[in-house]
Amino acid sequence: MLRIKFDLGELQAFVVTAEKASFRLAAEALCLSPPALSRRVERLEAALGVRLLERTTRSVELTAVGQEFLHEARTALAGLDEAVQRVNDQVHLRRGRVAIACIPSVASHLLPRVLRAFAVAQPEVQVHVIDESANQVLDAVVRGDADFGLSFTGSQESALRFEALMRERYVLAMQRGHRWAGRKEVAWAELAGQRLVSVSRDSSNRLLLDQATADLPQQPVAWYECNHVAGALALVEAGLGLAVLPQLALPAEHPQVCGVPLIEPDLWRTLGLLQRRDRVLAPAAEALRQRLVQLHSGG
């Protein structure tokens, strides 16, 4: 591949001279002296090894090669201008694209209000939400498919930086007409003999729940299993059982289901931002990340 041995100023000097058909007019347009402009064009011709312009005392004309090269030079300069404009737009948040990976409860109950405010401030920035399980969120950030993630796992990954945002408690979800609905708390041991709806063993939530119940004298039995928390909540709504869910997945204003805190032991999870340590966020992604941090720092 032929190495380019000329600079942008020399390319621009050739294009303007060809368009003006005059070294004097081109020099004025570029705020250069005619000799300085001529030297730039000559350096470009020397680098290419071909004459691009025929010079006479009265006019400047393109050679056959010069005519062909002029089209390519214009295209190159236009493409560079567009690239610079795109970068400038991103720096000033006029345009851009952000990919954020998050667990479904975040996508449903936390992210919408943040994105609503973000859309008002940066209306031309596109956002791609990858709402998947905690393990898939982790993978998306590690692979670089997402600029950053929102999840409760990943703090042990050496390649990732985990920035804690909030802690949320696990509650026992039940229909509002259930006999325990008015209680302030329920002990894990009381779940023995109850029909439970659980997330599957592949879920990171399930791992936390199994650890919490490992020392109970009688293990709760899951009659129904779902891959995601949203599915478990739907079965509770249908009256098929009780479910242990993170508080974020159960809005306080839910018309059919309420949540009662579980004790002995209390169980909490920490939700945070996941980002690759070797990756610097683009301006739009950093702006969205800052909004999430400010939301949960009271800023």
Buried (B, 14 or more C-beta within 10 A) or exposed (E): EEEEEBEEBBBBBBBBBBEBEBBEBBBBBBEBEBEEBBBBBBBBBEBBEEBBBEEEEEEBEBBEEBEEBBEEBBEEBEEEEEEEEEEEBBEEBBBBEBBBBBBBBBBBBBBEEBBEEBEEEBEEBEBEBBBBBBBBBBBBBBEEBBBBBBBBBBBEBEEBBBEEBBEBBBBBBBBEEBEBBEEEBBEBEBBEEBBBBBBBEEBBBBBBBEEBBEEBEEEBEBBBBBEBBBBBBBBBBEEBBBBBBBBBBBEEEBEEBBBBBBBEEEBEBBBBBBBBEEBEBBBBBBBBBEBBEEBBEEE
